[in-house]
Amino acid sequence: MNAPVDIFLYILIALSFFCLFRIIRGPTIPDRMVGIDIFGILVVGICALMVVKTGRTFLIDIAITWAILSFIGTITLAKYLSRKKLNE
């Protein structure tokens, strides 16, 4: 039963390295932000698969927290790039 979970876990980890490459090497700030956003999605997926594999439910809390912080960071950068104040 854990064989498909292991395969998906390895795929997500490999894709995380591609996102890290885009974050480090991205030519512009929006490219790097997209890499960070996708990396956050992959981390949430890795946490979800680890819950299925190990049964440790505290990883769901970590995944939810990571998703919320990633969302807030994306909104903040979008406001910054549109040259608006954060309280608008």
C-alpha positions as CSV (number, residue, x, y, z in Angstrom):
1,M,0.0,0.0,0.0
2,N,2.8,2.4,0.7
3,A,4.6,1.9,-2.7
4,P,2.5,4.5,-4.6
5,V,2.9,6.9,-1.7
6,D,6.6,6.5,-1.8
7,I,6.7,7.1,-5.6
8,F,4.7,10.3,-5.2
9,L,6.8,11.4,-2.4
10,Y,10.0,11.0,-4.4
11,I,8.4,12.8,-7.3
12,L,7.4,15.8,-5.1
13,I,10.9,15.9,-3.6
14,A,12.5,15.9,-7.1
15,L,10.1,18.7,-8.2
16,S,11.1,20.7,-5.1
17,F,14.7,20.8,-6.3
18,F,13.5,22.3,-9.6
19,C,11.6,25.0,-7.7
20,L,14.7,25.7,-5.6
21,F,16.6,26.1,-8.8
22,R,14.0,28.6,-10.1
23,I,14.1,30.5,-6.7
24,I,17.9,30.8,-6.8
25,R,18.3,31.4,-10.5
26,G,15.1,33.3,-11.3
27,P,15.9,36.3,-13.5
28,T,13.2,38.5,-12.0
29,I,11.4,38.9,-8.6
30,P,8.1,37.6,-9.9
31,D,9.8,34.5,-11.3
32,R,11.3,33.8,-7.9
33,M,8.0,34.4,-6.1
34,V,6.2,31.9,-8.4
35,G,9.0,29.4,-7.5
36,I,8.4,30.1,-3.8
37,D,4.7,29.7,-4.2
38,I,5.0,26.4,-6.1
39,F,7.6,25.2,-3.5
40,G,5.1,25.9,-0.8
41,I,2.4,23.9,-2.6
42,L,4.9,21.0,-2.9
43,V,5.8,21.2,0.8
44,V,2.1,20.9,1.7
45,G,1.8,17.9,-0.6
46,I,4.9,16.3,1.0
47,C,3.4,16.8,4.4
48,A,0.1,15.3,3.3
49,L,1.9,12.2,1.9
50,M,3.9,11.9,5.1
51,V,0.7,11.8,7.1
52,V,-0.6,9.0,4.9
53,K,2.7,7.2,5.2
54,T,3.5,7.6,8.9
55,G,0.1,8.4,10.4
56,R,1.5,11.4,12.4
57,T,-1.3,13.9,12.2
58,F,0.7,16.9,13.5
59,L,2.1,17.2,9.9
60,I,-1.3,18.4,8.8
61,D,-1.0,21.4,11.1
62,I,2.4,22.2,9.6
63,A,0.9,21.9,6.1
64,I,-2.0,24.2,6.9
65,T,0.3,26.8,8.5
66,W,2.7,26.7,5.6
67,A,-0.2,27.2,3.1
68,I,-1.5,30.2,5.1
69,L,2.0,31.8,5.3
70,S,2.5,31.2,1.6
71,F,-0.8,32.8,0.7
72,I,0.0,35.8,2.9
73,G,3.5,36.1,1.3
74,T,2.0,36.0,-2.2
75,I,-0.6,38.7,-1.4
76,T,2.1,40.9,0.1
77,L,4.4,40.6,-2.9
78,A,1.5,41.2,-5.3
79,K,0.7,44.4,-3.4
80,Y,4.4,45.4,-3.4
81,L,4.8,44.8,-7.1
82,S,1.6,46.8,-7.9
83,R,3.1,49.7,-5.9
84,K,0.2,49.9,-3.5
85,K,0.4,50.2,0.3
86,L,-0.3,47.1,2.3
87,N,-3.3,48.7,4.1
88,E,-5.2,49.4,0.8
